[in-house]
Amino acid sequence: MRTAASVNPEPPELTYGTFNGFAYMPAMPGIAYRVLFHLMGTQEPGGRCLITEDDLAKELGVHRSMIGRGIQALILAKCVFRPAKGVYQLNPMISGGRTVTEHLDGIGGLDAEDRLDVDDFQERYDAAVEQAELEKQEKRQGRVKEVPRAKAPAAPSAEDEDSGVLDLAAARRRSRRKSRA
């Protein structure tokens, strides 16, 4: 008689995880949870996920901008870290591992501010979202500020017009459209 163990004697790569971090999840946009659950389902041992935002968008059937919003919310909530482009690392408190020891070592290596099991988790998330919004507004205002323009050069003299030479500044001011006659 063949059993599943005899066909595949190796245990699955992810055999252990504690997910009590979900008890402290903040109120995030719905897309953040969809992205998180997808990442959890595709993670390597230790919580590493190799996937691009484009691939996530295709797999979840949403626009790439929605994935970006979800990832941003997860990063602000400290559920996901982004060590490099296309590489995401789940917080050890919600990731899986090969063994109990491996998983607990990952949690033990967390900084206190990256832990999910704190009473003020929602307040921390709200403060991070507010800070990110302020930074976005400042960046947007930096783009909107007008750059002082240089003074327009003086009109060409009669000598310049007679010589048939057009200076560069005058050429830039000249309309490129042909006038209709």
C-alpha positions in Angstrom: 0.0 0.0 0.0 1.4 3.4 -1.0 0.9 6.3 1.4 1.7 10.0 0.9 4.7 9.5 3.2 6.1 6.7 1.0 5.6 8.7 -2.2 7.2 11.8 -0.8 9.4 11.0 2.2 10.7 14.6 2.6 8.6 16.9 4.8 7.3 20.0 3.2 9.7 23.0 3.4 7.3 25.0 5.7 6.3 22.9 8.6 5.9 25.4 11.4 4.6 28.8 12.0 3.0 30.8 14.7 0.4 33.2 13.5 -0.6 34.9 16.7 0.6 38.2 15.2 -2.7 38.3 13.3 -4.4 39.0 16.6 -2.7 42.4 16.5 -3.2 43.3 12.8 -4.2 46.9 12.3 -7.1 48.1 10.2 -5.4 48.2 6.7 -6.9 48.5 3.2 -8.4 45.2 1.9 -5.8 44.9 -0.8 -3.1 44.7 1.9 -4.6 41.5 3.3 -4.9 40.0 -0.2 -1.3 40.7 -0.9 -0.2 39.4 2.5 -2.1 36.1 2.2 -0.7 35.6 -1.3 2.9 36.3 -0.1 2.4 33.9 2.8 1.3 31.2 0.4 4.3 31.6 -1.8 7.0 32.2 0.8 10.2 30.3 1.2 11.3 29.1 4.6 12.0 32.1 6.8 9.4 34.3 5.0 11.4 35.3 1.9 9.2 36.0 -1.2 10.6 36.5 -4.7 7.9 38.2 -6.7 7.5 41.5 -8.6 4.5 43.8 -8.2 3.6 43.1 -11.8 3.5 39.3 -11.1 1.4 39.9 -7.9 -1.0 42.1 -9.9 -1.4 39.4 -12.6 -1.9 36.6 -10.0 -4.4 38.6 -7.9 -6.2 40.1 -11.0 -5.8 43.7 -9.9 -4.0 46.8 -11.3 -0.3 47.2 -10.3 -1.0 50.4 -8.5 -3.3 48.5 -6.1 -0.5 46.1 -5.3 1.8 49.1 -4.6 -0.8 50.4 -2.1 -1.1 47.0 -0.4 2.6 46.6 -0.1 3.0 50.1 1.3 0.4 49.4 3.9 2.1 46.1 4.8 5.5 47.8 5.1 4.1 50.6 7.3 2.4 47.9 9.5 5.8 46.1 9.7 4.2 42.9 8.4 6.5 42.9 5.3 10.0 44.3 4.7 11.5 45.0 1.3 15.2 44.3 1.3 15.5 44.7 -2.5 13.4 45.2 -5.5 11.3 42.1 -6.2 12.2 40.6 -2.8 9.9 40.8 0.2 10.5 39.4 3.6 7.6 38.5 5.9 7.8 39.5 9.5 9.0 36.4 11.4 6.0 36.6 13.6 3.7 35.7 10.6 6.1 33.6 8.5 6.8 29.9 8.4 9.9 27.9 8.9 11.3 24.4 8.6 11.5 23.8 12.3 10.2 25.3 15.5 13.7 26.4 16.5 14.3 28.1 13.1 11.0 29.9 13.5 11.6 31.0 17.1 15.1 32.1 16.3 13.7 34.5 13.6 11.2 35.9 16.1 13.9 36.3 18.8 16.1 38.3 16.3 13.4 41.0 15.8 13.9 44.5 17.1 11.3 45.5 19.7 9.8 48.1 17.3 9.3 45.4 14.6 7.2 43.1 16.8 3.6 42.7 16.1 2.4 41.6 19.5 2.3 45.0 21.2 -0.8 46.7 22.6 -0.3 50.0 20.7 0.1 48.3 17.3 -2.8 50.2 15.7 -1.5 53.5 17.0 2.0 52.8 15.6 0.5 51.9 12.2 -1.6 55.0 12.2 1.4 57.2 13.1 3.4 55.5 10.3 0.7 56.1 7.7 0.4 59.8 8.8 4.1 60.3 8.5 4.2 58.7 5.1 1.4 61.0 4.0 3.3 64.1 5.2 6.4 63.0 3.4 4.3 62.4 0.2 2.8 65.9 0.5 6.2 67.5 1.0 7.6 65.7 -2.0 4.6 66.8 -4.1 5.0 70.4 -3.0 8.7 70.2 -3.9 7.7 69.3 -7.5 5.0 72.1 -7.7 7.3 74.9 -6.6 8.1 77.1 -9.6 11.7 77.3 -10.5 12.7 80.9 -11.1 13.1 81.5 -14.8 16.1 83.2 -16.4 15.4 86.6 -17.8 14.5 86.6 -21.5 17.3 87.7 -23.7 17.1 91.1 -25.4 15.5 91.2 -28.8 17.9 90.8 -31.7 19.3 93.9 -33.1 18.9 95.0 -36.7 22.5 94.0 -37.3 21.7 90.3 -36.3 18.6 90.2 -38.5 20.4 91.6 -41.5 23.2 89.0 -41.1 20.8 86.1 -41.5 22.1 84.5 -38.3 19.6 83.6 -35.7 20.8 83.2 -32.2 19.9 80.1 -30.2 17.6 82.0 -27.7 15.7 83.6 -30.6 15.3 80.2 -32.3 13.8 78.7 -29.1 11.3 81.5 -28.9 10.3 81.1 -32.5 7.1 79.1 -33.2 7.7 75.7 -34.8 4.4 75.7 -36.4 4.1 77.0 -39.9 1.6 79.8 -40.2 -1.3 79.3 -42.5 -1.4 81.8 -45.3 
